[in-house]
């Protein structure tokens, strides 16, 4: 029974990660294409302000 619960939690984490990367694809593309720290910081504009502290690039 505990194995089923663990598997369900693992699948939920994978699904959440996939969804975040799909929804914020523009941000991750910008981040991968930027060559400088300044370029990476400008990618924070692709995120909603409430998510910048969580996912955004820090100075």
VMD Tcl script that draws the C-alpha trace (Angstrom):
set ca {
  {0.00 0.00 0.00}
  {2.78 2.46 0.85}
  {4.39 1.74 -2.53}
  {1.23 2.89 -4.27}
  {1.17 6.11 -2.28}
  {4.84 6.75 -3.06}
  {4.25 6.10 -6.76}
  {1.28 8.46 -6.80}
  {3.32 11.21 -5.13}
  {6.18 10.70 -7.60}
  {3.79 10.91 -10.56}
  {2.23 14.07 -9.15}
  {5.66 15.70 -8.83}
  {6.58 14.76 -12.41}
  {3.23 16.04 -13.72}
  {3.62 19.34 -11.84}
  {7.16 19.84 -13.16}
  {6.08 19.09 -16.72}
  {3.13 21.48 -16.44}
  {5.27 24.33 -15.12}
  {7.79 23.89 -17.94}
  {5.01 23.74 -20.53}
  {3.17 26.80 -19.23}
  {6.33 28.91 -18.81}
  {8.12 27.68 -21.95}
  {8.91 31.27 -23.06}
  {10.77 31.91 -19.81}
  {12.85 28.73 -20.04}
  {13.64 29.37 -23.73}
  {14.75 32.91 -22.91}
  {16.88 31.64 -20.03}
  {18.60 29.00 -22.17}
  {19.26 31.45 -25.02}
  {20.69 34.26 -22.88}
  {24.46 34.56 -22.86}
  {24.93 37.08 -20.06}
  {23.64 37.61 -16.54}
  {21.87 40.77 -17.73}
  {20.13 38.72 -20.39}
  {19.05 36.18 -17.82}
  {17.69 38.91 -15.55}
  {15.58 40.28 -18.42}
  {13.93 36.85 -18.71}
  {12.19 37.53 -15.40}
  {9.79 39.71 -17.42}
  {8.32 36.49 -18.88}
  {7.14 35.36 -15.43}
  {4.23 36.68 -13.38}
  {5.54 38.95 -10.59}
  {4.44 36.51 -7.90}
  {6.64 33.74 -9.34}
  {9.82 35.77 -9.83}
  {11.03 35.09 -6.25}
  {10.41 31.35 -6.76}
  {11.62 30.65 -10.32}
  {13.27 33.91 -11.38}
  {16.96 34.68 -11.75}
  {18.40 36.40 -8.69}
  {20.84 39.30 -9.00}
}
mol new
graphics top color blue
foreach p $ca { graphics top sphere $p radius 0.5 }
foreach p [lrange $ca 0 end-1] q [lrange $ca 1 end] { graphics top cylinder $p $q radius 0.2 }
display resetview
